[in-house]
Amino acid sequence: MDVLWRVLQRLALRVRAQSQLLFFLGVVAVGAILVSTGRFQLSPPPPAPPESGTVAVAAPAGSTEAAIQQLIIRGNRQQERAIALRDSSPMRETSTDAYYREVERANREMLDGGVTRIELISLDWGEVTVRGDSATATTWETWTVTFDDGSTGQSRDRNVYGLVRSSGAWRIEADDHPDS
C-alpha cells in the first residue's frame, strides 16, 4: 500500500509540473502574439519636454490644475528655504503629515551630506490629473545644488506628485522619481 501511495504522489507531482509548464508556455505564447501584433507595446517613459528655463504655472488661471501647479511650485520654494534655514518647518503648509516627515528626513540627509543650497531653475509640466479629492501631477525639474566646499551640481528629473485635498486645501502627499 505504501508503494502504491508513493507512485501516486510521484504521478501527481509530474502532472502538476507538466500543467505548470504548459501554463507558463501558454502565457509566453500569448505575450508573444500580443507584442508581435502590436496589441501590446512595451514603451519607454514619456520623453521630457525641452527645458524651458522657467518656473511658472502653465494651467489656465482659476482652474484646479493651476491651484495644484501653484502648490507644487510653493512646495519647491519652501524646500529651497528649508535647506537655507536648515529647518524644514516652512514645508508643513504644503505637505501632509506623512510627506512632511519623509521630506524632513531627505532634507536632513542633504544637509548632512554637505548641501548648503538648492535652487529650482526650471520646471516643465506634464499631465495633471484630478480625481475628486486626489490628484497626480508630472513635472520635469532642474535643480542646482551647492555644497559646503563651494562645488555645484545640477540634475533634471521627472517627478510624479501625489496630492490630496482636505478641508478644501490641496497638500502634497508624495513625490516619486520613477526614472531614478
Secondary structure, DSSP 4 states (H G I P E B T S, - for coil): -HHHHHHHHHHHHHHHHHHHHHHHHHHHHHHHHHHHHTSS---PPPPPPPP-S-----SPTTSHHHHHHHHHHHHHHHHHHHHHHT--GGGGGGB-HHHHHHHHHHHHHHHHTTEEEEEEEEEEEEEEEEETTEEEEEEEEEEEEEETTS-EEEEEEEEEEEEEEETTEEEEEEEE-TT-
